[in-house]
């Protein structure tokens, strides 16, 4: 489908309305979605057919000292992700500490078990194995 002959003019007029905060056909957000809606064109008209107008829109937004809404959302998301990453780093450090402690405990128990098995294997050992009783419903 080819673009309407006045598509660029409609986009420019929509840019003016949004930047002057007089949007008529959109919510007036500083986004490409709102610009496309305001101009009555599909979003891909700005991203594929007229990327120069899209870039010009964002340039004008920044020149007025404003930040595009999409950038504001992305910055908020970055902050949230950085907070999550910091929390994950704390949790990871704790898990590493826990693993080190568990490895030490396993090594101590293994050494103790070897000592007990060795003592049990001696004929004059005071260590005695206790008889085991099967658990109900369990086959060993």
C-alpha positions in Angstrom: 0.0 0.0 0.0 1.5 3.3 -1.0 1.4 6.3 1.4 -1.1 9.1 0.9 0.3 12.0 -0.9 -0.2 14.3 2.1 1.2 11.9 4.6 4.4 13.9 5.4 2.3 17.1 5.7 -0.1 15.4 8.1 2.8 14.1 10.2 4.4 17.6 10.4 1.1 19.1 11.4 0.6 16.4 14.0 4.1 17.1 15.3 3.2 20.8 15.7 0.0 20.0 17.6 1.7 17.6 20.0 4.6 19.9 20.6 2.2 22.8 21.2 0.1 20.5 23.5 -3.0 20.9 21.4 -3.3 17.3 20.2 -6.7 16.5 18.8 -6.6 12.8 17.8 -4.2 11.3 20.4 -3.3 11.6 24.1 -0.5 14.1 23.1 2.3 11.9 24.5 5.8 12.5 23.2 5.9 9.2 21.5 5.9 7.9 18.0 2.7 6.0 18.7 0.9 9.2 19.7 2.4 11.0 16.7 1.2 8.4 14.3 -2.2 8.4 15.9 -2.4 12.2 15.8 -1.4 12.2 12.1 -3.7 9.4 11.2 -1.0 7.2 9.8 0.3 3.7 10.8 3.2 3.7 13.2 5.5 2.1 10.5 5.0 5.2 8.4 7.3 6.9 10.9 9.7 4.0 11.5 10.0 2.8 8.0 8.9 5.4 5.4 9.7 8.6 7.2 12.4 8.0 9.8 13.7 11.5 9.2 10.4 12.9 10.5 10.6 10.6 13.5 14.1 11.8 14.2 13.1 15.4 13.7 10.2 14.9 16.2 12.6 13.6 18.9 15.1 16.4 18.1 12.4 19.0 18.6 11.3 17.4 21.8 14.8 17.5 23.2 15.4 21.0 21.9 12.5 22.2 24.1 14.1 20.7 27.1 11.6 17.9 27.2 12.3 14.2 27.3 10.3 11.8 25.1 7.9 9.7 27.0 9.5 6.5 25.7 12.8 7.6 27.1 11.3 8.4 30.4 9.7 4.9 30.6 13.1 3.4 29.6 14.9 5.4 32.3 12.4 4.2 34.9 12.9 0.6 33.7 16.7 1.0 33.9 16.4 2.2 37.5 14.2 -0.8 38.4 16.5 -3.2 36.7 19.5 -1.7 38.5 17.7 -2.1 41.8 16.9 -5.7 41.0 20.5 -6.4 39.9 21.7 -4.9 43.3 19.3 -7.2 45.2 20.4 -10.2 43.1 24.0 -9.4 43.8 23.3 -9.4 47.6 21.4 -12.6 47.3 24.1 -14.2 45.2 26.8 -13.2 47.8 24.7 -14.8 50.5 24.2 -18.0 48.5 28.0 -18.2 47.9 28.6 -17.8 51.6 26.0 -20.5 52.4 27.5 -22.9 49.9 31.0 -22.4 51.4 29.6 -23.1 54.9 27.7 -26.1 53.7 30.8 -27.5 52.0 32.7 -27.2 55.3 29.9 -28.9 57.2 29.8 -31.8 54.6 33.5 -32.2 54.8 33.4 -32.3 58.7 30.6 -34.8 58.6 32.4 -36.9 56.0 35.6 -36.9 58.1 33.6 -37.8 61.3 31.8 -40.6 59.4 35.1 -42.0 58.2 36.4 -41.9 61.8 33.4 -43.7 63.1 33.5 -46.4 60.3 37.2 -46.9 61.1 36.5 -47.2 64.8 33.6 -49.6 64.0 35.9 -51.8 62.0 38.3 -52.3 64.9 37.7 -55.5 66.9 38.0 -53.8 70.3 36.1 -50.7 69.4 33.7 -49.2 71.9 31.6 -48.1 68.9 28.7 -50.3 68.1 26.3 -50.2 65.1 22.7 -49.8 66.1 20.3 -52.2 64.4 18.1 -50.6 61.8 14.4 -51.2 61.6 12.7 -50.8 58.3 10.2 -48.0 58.1 6.6 -48.9 57.4 5.8 -48.7 53.7 9.5 -48.4 52.7 11.5 -51.2 51.1 15.2 -51.0 51.6 
